[in-house]
Amino acid sequence: MKRKVFKLLLTIIIMIGIIFTLNVVFVARAEAAKVTLRFSDWHLAEAQWKKALDEAKVIFEKAHPDIEVILETVSYGEKETKYITASIAGNAPDVMHLHAYSLRSFIERGFCLDLTPFIEKEGEDFLKAWYKKPLTLCTYQGKLYAMPGDYMAQVLVCNTDMFKEAGLDPTKLPKTWDEFLECAQALTLDKDGDFKVDQWGFGMIGAKSPGFELRFSPFLWTFGGDYLTPDFKHSALDTPEALDAMKFFVGLYRQYGVVPPGATSCNPFDVRTQMAQKVAAMNIGSGWTVPIVHSINPDLNASQVLEYSPVPIKTEHVTSAWLSAWIISPNTKHPKEAWELVKFITNKEMELKWFKDAAVLSSREDVSGVSPEILTDKHAKVVASELAYAKFVPQIKEWPEIIDAVTTEVQNALIGVKTPEKALADAHKKVNDILAR
């Protein structure tokens, strides 16, 4: 009897061992069969975006159990340099998030996978959901190399509490640059009575940053000026309109003193901090301004206090457009899976999630153009309505070098080492030299 019990126990132990071994083998094989994708985005460094992207990762992996997504953080200022270095070395992340101004350079250097075959498999109606302008920027020689992401117009952001405190009507935000200057002067004050200005009318981005071109371009364009001739072969910075814009922009800082000190070192975060701390009453921003200002200083009650309105005009109603885009590295070992990830993060449901989580508008017209959540939001509806007047800076491979030259000369004028006339003339020459190559 004891021997039978012993044999039975031994058999059970052996069966348990076999089952355990098979389970380990099956799990190991399943893990080995999983595809791993590296997903890189500067937004991962931002609290509200990190949470949103972590949630998106869970949703995607649940729908695609055979794919694991590795999130990789990159700083906004270093992303192009790091992506270029990694692409040359052949080890770039599978999916990358770019600012639109660097798209053409990446495409022409072969750093973007051609997405056209994937688009064709999705069907001829697939791209109809997107605005045409963003798709145009993602297209080169008839092929699509990126999928559009965030798409927003720049607007004027005003602190209505500061308007009231300065005796200004917060329901009458400036519509022209002349009205803007009047408001900026009224908002520039000595608040603590020590005979030193401690509140300014306008927060200016003067540092070398993609944020500069977004804020400087509306000045140039609304005055009737432009960076380049229509054929993109020559500089257009030698016009009276461009000079008027330059003199007005620089004059806000040097002549009228309505901008906080140190403008040439101020990047977008610095200016949002100025607004959050009630150091500056106005700036040029977009959908992201309210949530970022709120994250810096929740006590400001940014969603209630801040109001958006169209960028002031001089002769033309025009503003600058922001666009981000998603690319797949041509070195990816898993192009089909990478496409599934890009398709997921740009689908209608997820694009609406990005708005709810971070207040950014989508390149999808079936989101930004019709969604009640956007069209009834007091801030988002202004940004959405201004898309009709938004345009992009020249999308040529030389653009990063061109805007760097322009920024340098604007900085020279801001710090006073050159007059606006001399700085603009030097920028004009530099741009022509760049294009001549």
C-alpha positions in Angstrom: 0.0 0.0 0.0 2.8 2.4 0.9 4.6 1.6 -2.3 1.4 2.4 -4.4 1.1 5.8 -2.6 4.7 6.5 -3.1 4.5 5.7 -6.9 1.4 7.9 -7.1 3.1 10.8 -5.4 6.1 10.4 -7.6 4.0 10.4 -10.7 2.2 13.6 -9.6 5.6 15.3 -8.9 6.9 14.3 -12.3 3.7 15.6 -14.0 4.0 18.9 -12.1 7.6 19.2 -13.2 6.7 18.5 -16.8 3.9 21.1 -16.7 6.1 23.6 -15.1 8.9 23.0 -17.6 6.5 23.3 -20.6 5.1 26.5 -19.1 8.5 28.0 -18.8 9.4 27.0 -22.4 6.1 28.4 -23.7 6.6 31.7 -21.9 10.2 31.9 -23.0 9.1 31.3 -26.6 6.4 33.9 -26.3 8.8 36.5 -24.9 11.3 35.7 -27.6 8.6 36.1 -30.3 7.8 39.6 -29.0 8.8 42.5 -31.2 10.5 45.4 -29.3 10.1 48.9 -30.6 12.0 51.9 -29.4 9.7 55.0 -29.2 11.4 58.4 -28.7 9.6 61.6 -27.9 10.6 64.9 -26.2 7.2 65.0 -24.5 8.3 62.2 -22.2 10.2 64.8 -20.3 6.9 66.7 -19.5 4.7 65.5 -16.7 1.3 65.7 -18.3 2.6 64.1 -21.5 4.5 61.3 -19.7 1.3 60.2 -18.0 -0.6 60.3 -21.3 2.1 58.3 -23.2 2.4 55.7 -20.4 -1.3 55.2 -20.7 -1.1 54.9 -24.5 1.6 52.3 -24.2 -0.6 50.1 -22.1 -3.5 50.5 -24.5 -1.3 49.7 -27.5 0.4 46.7 -26.0 -2.9 45.3 -24.8 -4.2 45.4 -28.4 -0.8 44.1 -29.7 0.4 41.6 -27.2 3.2 40.6 -29.6 4.8 44.1 -29.5 6.6 45.7 -26.6 7.2 49.5 -26.7 10.3 50.9 -25.0 9.8 54.6 -24.2 12.9 56.8 -24.7 13.1 60.4 -23.5 15.0 63.0 -25.4 15.2 66.7 -24.7 13.5 69.0 -27.1 16.6 71.0 -27.9 18.8 68.0 -28.5 16.4 65.7 -30.4 17.6 66.6 -34.0 21.3 66.2 -33.1 20.8 62.9 -31.3 18.5 61.5 -34.0 21.0 62.5 -36.8 23.9 60.9 -34.9 21.9 57.7 -34.3 20.6 57.6 -37.8 24.1 57.9 -39.3 25.2 55.1 -36.9 22.2 52.9 -38.0 20.8 52.6 -34.5 18.1 55.3 -34.4 14.9 54.6 -32.5 12.2 52.8 -34.5 9.7 55.7 -34.1 10.7 59.3 -33.6 8.9 62.6 -33.0 10.1 65.6 -35.0 9.4 69.3 -35.3 8.3 70.0 -38.9 11.2 72.4 -39.6 13.7 69.5 -39.6 11.5 67.1 -41.7 13.0 68.1 -45.1 16.5 67.7 -43.9 15.8 64.3 -42.4 13.9 63.1 -45.6 16.7 64.2 -48.0 19.4 62.6 -45.8 17.5 59.3 -45.9 16.6 59.2 -42.3 12.9 58.6 -42.8 11.3 55.4 -44.0 8.9 55.8 -47.0 5.4 55.3 -45.6 3.7 55.2 -49.0 3.4 51.4 -49.3 1.7 51.3 -45.9 -0.7 54.1 -46.8 -1.6 52.4 -50.0 -2.5 49.2 -48.1 -4.8 51.3 -45.8 -6.9 52.4 -48.8 -7.4 55.5 -50.8 -9.7 57.1 -48.2 -7.2 56.8 -45.3 -5.6 60.2 -45.6 -8.9 62.1 -46.2 -9.2 62.6 -42.4 -6.1 64.9 -42.3 -5.7 68.6 -43.2 -3.9 69.0 -46.5 -1.3 71.5 -45.3 0.3 69.1 -42.8 0.3 66.2 -45.3 2.0 68.4 -47.9 4.9 69.0 -45.5 5.2 65.3 -44.9 5.4 64.6 -48.6 8.5 64.7 -50.8 8.6 63.9 -54.5 5.2 62.3 -54.3 5.9 60.0 -51.4 4.8 60.3 -47.8 7.7 60.1 -45.3 6.0 61.1 -42.0 2.6 61.2 -40.4 1.5 64.6 -39.1 1.0 65.0 -35.3 0.2 68.2 -33.4 -1.0 71.1 -35.6 -1.6 74.5 -34.1 -1.7 78.2 -34.9 0.1 80.7 -32.8 -2.1 83.1 -30.9 -1.8 86.0 -28.5 -2.1 84.9 -24.8 -3.2 87.6 -22.3 -3.6 87.6 -18.5 -7.0 89.2 -18.0 -6.4 89.8 -14.3 -3.3 91.9 -15.1 -5.3 93.8 -17.7 -7.9 94.7 -15.1 -5.2 95.7 -12.6 -3.7 98.0 -15.2 -7.1 99.6 -15.9 -7.5 97.9 -19.3 -10.7 96.2 -20.5 -10.0 92.5 -20.6 -12.8 92.0 -23.1 -11.0 94.2 -25.6 -7.7 92.4 -26.4 -5.4 94.1 -28.9 -6.2 93.5 -32.6 -3.5 95.5 -34.1 0.2 96.0 -33.3 -0.5 99.6 -32.4 -3.1 98.5 -29.9 -0.7 95.8 -28.7 2.0 98.4 -28.0 -0.4 100.6 -26.1 -1.5 97.7 -23.9 2.1 96.5 -23.4 3.1 100.0 -22.2 0.1 100.2 -19.8 1.0 96.7 -18.4 4.7 97.6 -17.8 4.7 98.8 -14.2 6.5 99.3 -10.9 4.2 97.2 -8.8 6.1 97.4 -5.4 6.9 101.2 -5.5 10.7 100.9 -5.5 11.0 102.9 -8.7 12.0 99.8 -10.7 9.8 98.1 -13.2 8.9 94.6 -12.0 6.0 93.8 -14.4 6.2 93.9 -18.2 3.7 93.8 -21.0 5.2 91.2 -23.2 7.3 88.0 -22.8 9.7 87.8 -25.7 11.6 84.6 -26.8 14.9 85.8 -28.1 17.0 82.6 -27.5 18.1 80.3 -30.3 15.2 77.8 -30.2 12.5 76.6 -32.6 10.2 78.6 -30.4 11.8 81.8 -31.7 10.8 81.3 -35.3 7.2 80.5 -34.2 7.0 83.9 -32.4 9.1 86.1 -34.6 7.4 85.0 -37.9 4.0 86.5 -37.1 5.7 89.9 -36.7 7.4 89.6 -40.0 4.4 88.3 -41.9 1.8 90.5 -40.5 3.9 93.5 -41.5 3.9 92.2 -45.0 7.5 90.9 -45.0 8.9 87.4 -45.6 12.1 85.4 -45.2 12.5 84.3 -48.8 11.3 85.0 -52.3 8.4 82.8 -53.5 10.8 80.5 -55.4 12.9 80.1 -52.2 16.0 81.0 -54.1 16.8 84.4 -52.5 16.4 86.3 -49.3 13.4 88.6 -49.0 14.7 90.4 -45.9 15.7 93.6 -47.9 12.1 94.9 -48.1 10.7 98.0 -46.3 8.0 95.7 -44.8 10.7 93.4 -43.3 12.5 96.3 -41.9 9.4 97.8 -40.3 8.7 94.4 -38.6 12.3 94.2 -37.4 12.3 97.7 -36.0 9.0 97.1 -34.2 10.1 93.8 -32.7 13.4 95.1 -31.5 11.8 98.3 -30.4 9.6 96.5 -27.9 12.7 95.6 -26.0 15.1 98.4 -26.6 12.9 101.5 -27.3 9.7 100.9 -25.3 11.1 98.6 -22.6 7.9 96.5 -22.4 9.9 93.2 -22.4 11.7 91.7 -19.3 15.5 92.0 -19.3 17.6 89.2 -20.9 15.3 88.5 -23.9 18.1 86.9 -25.9 18.5 84.1 -23.3 14.7 83.5 -22.9 13.4 80.3 -24.4 9.7 79.2 -24.4 9.8 77.8 -20.9 11.3 81.0 -19.5 8.5 83.1 -21.1 5.8 80.7 -19.8 7.4 81.0 -16.4 7.2 84.8 -16.7 3.5 84.5 -17.4 3.0 82.0 -14.6 4.6 84.3 -12.1 2.8 87.4 -13.4 6.1 89.0 -14.6 4.8 89.3 -18.2 1.1 89.9 -19.1 1.2 88.8 -22.7 3.0 86.3 -24.9 2.6 84.5 -28.1 1.7 80.8 -27.6 -0.7 78.1 -28.5 -2.8 75.2 -27.2 0.0 74.1 -24.8 0.3 77.4 -23.0 -2.5 77.1 -20.5 -1.6 73.6 -19.2 2.2 74.4 -19.0 1.6 77.7 -17.3 -0.8 75.9 -14.9 1.9 73.2 -14.2 4.4 76.0 -13.3 2.0 77.9 -11.0 -1.4 76.2 -10.2 -2.3 79.2 -8.0 -2.6 81.4 -11.1 -5.7 79.6 -12.2 -4.5 79.8 -15.8 -7.5 78.2 -17.4 -9.7 81.0 -16.1 -7.3 83.9 -16.1 -5.6 83.5 -19.5 -7.5 84.4 -22.7 -6.5 83.7 -26.3 -7.0 86.0 -29.3 -5.6 86.2 -32.9 -2.1 87.5 -33.2 -2.3 91.3 -33.8 -2.0 92.5 -37.4 -0.4 95.4 -39.3 -1.3 94.8 -42.9 -2.2 91.1 -43.1 -4.0 88.6 -41.0 -1.5 85.7 -40.8 0.2 83.7 -38.1 2.7 80.9 -37.9 1.8 77.2 -37.8 3.3 74.6 -35.5 3.5 71.0 -36.8 5.1 68.0 -35.3 5.4 64.7 -37.2 6.2 61.0 -36.6 8.8 59.2 -38.6 10.0 55.6 -38.8 13.7 54.9 -39.0 14.7 53.2 -42.3 17.0 51.0 -40.1 14.1 49.5 -38.2 14.0 45.7 -38.2 10.2 45.8 -37.7 8.7 48.2 -40.2 5.2 46.7 -40.1 5.0 46.8 -36.3 6.4 50.4 -36.3 3.7 51.4 -38.8 1.1 49.9 -36.5 2.4 52.0 -33.7 2.5 55.2 -35.8 -1.0 54.5 -37.0 -2.2 54.0 -33.4 -0.8 57.2 -32.0 -2.3 59.2 -34.9 -5.7 57.6 -35.0 -8.8 59.6 -34.2 -9.3 58.3 -30.7 -5.7 58.9 -29.6 -5.5 62.4 -31.2 -8.5 63.4 -29.2 -6.8 61.9 -26.1 -3.8 64.1 -26.7 -6.1 67.2 -26.7 -7.8 66.1 -23.5 -4.4 65.3 -21.8 -2.2 68.2 -23.1 -4.5 70.6 -24.9 -2.8 70.1 -28.3 -4.8 70.2 -31.5 -4.5 67.5 -34.1 -3.5 67.4 -37.8 -6.7 65.4 -38.3 -9.5 67.6 -39.6 -12.0 65.1 -38.2 -10.7 65.9 -34.8 -9.6 69.6 -34.7 -12.3 70.7 -37.2 -15.4 69.0 -35.8 -14.8 67.7 -32.2 -17.2 69.4 -29.7 -14.5 69.1 -27.0 -12.3 71.4 -29.1 -14.9 73.7 -30.7 -16.5 74.5 -27.3 -13.3 75.0 -25.4 -12.6 78.8 -25.0 -8.9 78.4 -25.8 -8.8 75.6 -28.3 -11.5 77.1 -30.5 -9.4 80.2 -31.0 -6.4 78.1 -32.0 -8.6 76.0 -34.3 -10.1 79.0 -36.0 -6.7 80.6 -36.7 -5.5 77.5 -38.6 -7.1 79.0 -41.7 -4.6 81.9 -41.4 -1.5 79.9 -40.3 1.4 79.2 -42.6 4.7 77.4 -42.3 8.2 78.7 -42.6 10.0 77.6 -45.8 10.3 73.9 -45.9 13.8 73.5 -47.4 16.8 71.7 -46.2 18.7 74.9 -45.7 16.0 76.3 -43.3 17.7 75.4 -40.0 20.9 77.3 -41.1 18.8 80.2 -42.4 16.8 80.7 -39.2 20.0 80.4 -37.1 21.5 83.3 -39.1 18.3 85.3 -38.7 18.1 84.7 -35.0 21.8 85.7 -34.6 21.2 89.0 -36.2 18.0 89.7 -34.3 19.9 89.0 -31.1 22.6 91.5 -32.3 19.9 94.1 -32.6 18.3 93.3 -29.3 21.6 93.6 -27.3 22.4 96.8 -29.3 25.7 95.8 -31.0 23.9 96.5 -34.3 21.1 98.7 -35.4 18.0 97.0 -36.7 18.9 98.2 -40.2 22.4 96.8 -40.0 21.3 93.5 -38.4 18.6 92.9 -41.0 21.0 93.8 -43.9 23.5 91.3 -42.5 20.8 88.6 -42.1 19.8 89.3 -45.7 23.4 88.7 -46.9 23.9 85.6 -44.8 20.7 84.0 -46.1 21.7 84.7 -49.7 25.1 83.2 -49.1 23.5 80.1 -47.7 21.1 79.8 -50.6 23.9 80.4 -53.2 25.7 77.3 -52.1 
